[in-house]
Amino acid sequence: MFKVGIIGAGNNGKGHARCLSNIEGVKVVGFADAVMDAAQAASDEFGGKPFTKHNDLLGADVDAVWISSPNFMHAEQTIDAAKAGVHVMCEKPMGLTLDECDAMIEAHKAAGTKLMIGQSTRYGGSLKKLLDMLAAGVFGRLIACWSTRLGHYAAPSPGHWRVNPKLSGGVKMEWEIHEIDVLRCIGGKVTSVYGSMGYSREDVPDYDDTFAAILTFEDGAFGRLDASQGARIGFSNRGLMGSKGMAYLHGRNEIRYKTDDTNGMQTIEVPLKEHEKPEAKLAKLDEDTDFVRACQEDREPTITGEDARVNIEIALAILNASEQKQVIPLDANQPLPKMPEV
Ligand SMILES: NC(=O)c1ccc[n+]([C@@H]2O[C@H](COP(=O)([O-])OP(=O)(O)OC[C@H]3O[C@@H](n4cnc5c(N)ncnc54)[C@H](O)[C@@H]3O)[C@@H](O)[C@H]2O)c1
């Protein structure tokens, strides 16, 4: 039996617990949450023991933990798990600084334990299909790609961790680390970053909730990010333009595209697996299964710390570019994002 624990028994931690409970050979043995009621409620629902201290869960004979606490705790808890000899699937964003990311990677290397980061958008079937079409030359040479993610996040209170940039990392980390990841999956290595930050909340004026950025890829193509948690009209789109065609992702599982060879716009529907349907509430099942198998088969996890660290480097470069009003160059010696095989 592969024994797992969850650190952070909020919405997302319980989502992982539901998925893990559905994987054969996996047993959820405990939850650690700073709030005992949250740990207890999760234990009541999924089994296992409740704890308030993550180190107590780490000492409770677990093979791996899923870290789903607020972002500012990811580094400390990931490092403590390595010291306890426990594998880690840590939620995005990996850490809030590059020093944190480096320490997380080093700790798991030293311990010989596995570390994966929850860049869950890589598990979407329509992104995988879009990348296969791009690689097959359907759209020609990549010219540009983009992610627009505008919405309104009404945080419960100005004191909530999500709207404190020191605790969450701001929108660049909390939402947009997914979108940065998607653009890297499409465009590859990022060599420079420019960005401009916006601050729309009067109750939390230092919370960076809005930005636009341009990432330049190694081969000269570029990626655009347009993000806001302060937009009163929700509007989202991810897509790409090539020398022979254009495509965008629509809804959960559609690709809409037009190329020089098609007669009008075409639609491809990428069938959702049963567990991917919203009513199944098992959105993270593929991701969680992938990490469990990586531990059991003693292989490198699909999304390594070194890979996810690049997203943090880009998010921080967006803020630096905005503050310095300068293009920030990045070292192109960076891992390419790897897509899952599940
Ligand atoms: N990959 C994804 O798609 C995705 C989706 C949602 C959330 N997330 C990530 O998951 C994490 C949690 O998000 P959420 O929506 O569940 O947040 P949440 O606020 O609902 O839950 C966080 C939980 O952590 C607990 N907590 C606070 N400090 C703690 C500590 N020191 N140790 C242990 N527990 C502590 C809180 O009491 C709360 O129960 C965040 O890092 C978020 O970015 C990822």
The ligand as an ORCA input file, in Angstrom:
! r2SCAN-3c Opt
* xyz 0 1
  N      -3.159     23.282     -9.553
  C      -4.322     23.905     -9.447
  O      -5.077     23.965    -10.393
  C      -4.712     24.532     -8.127
  C      -6.044     24.875     -7.895
  C      -6.381     25.463     -6.677
  C      -5.390     25.690     -5.720
  N      -4.102     25.355     -5.986
  C      -3.048     25.598     -4.979
  O      -3.321     24.809     -3.823
  C      -2.956     25.507     -2.649
  C      -4.152     25.616     -1.712
  O      -5.213     26.246     -2.371
  P      -6.713     26.173     -1.788
  O      -7.586     26.737     -2.839
  O      -7.008     24.815     -1.292
  O      -6.598     27.205     -0.576
  P      -7.495     27.268      0.735
  O      -7.251     28.605      1.335
  O      -8.881     26.801      0.417
  O      -6.849     26.133      1.673
  C      -5.594     26.254      2.277
  C      -5.616     25.420      3.551
  O      -4.296     25.448      4.123
  C      -4.426     25.629      5.527
  N      -3.181     26.171      6.057
  C      -2.835     27.464      6.295
  N      -1.577     27.511      6.777
  C      -1.127     26.229      6.858
  C       0.061     25.619      7.299
  N       1.076     26.334      7.747
  N       0.150     24.265      7.234
  C      -0.876     23.517      6.778
  N      -2.042     24.040      6.363
  C      -2.163     25.378      6.398
  C      -5.633     26.536      5.691
  O      -6.172     26.444      7.002
  C      -6.573     25.985      4.621
  O      -7.380     24.940      5.129
  C      -2.406     26.849     -3.116
  O      -1.014     26.738     -3.235
  C      -3.010     27.032     -4.497
  O      -2.208     27.815     -5.340
  C      -3.754     24.764     -7.154
*
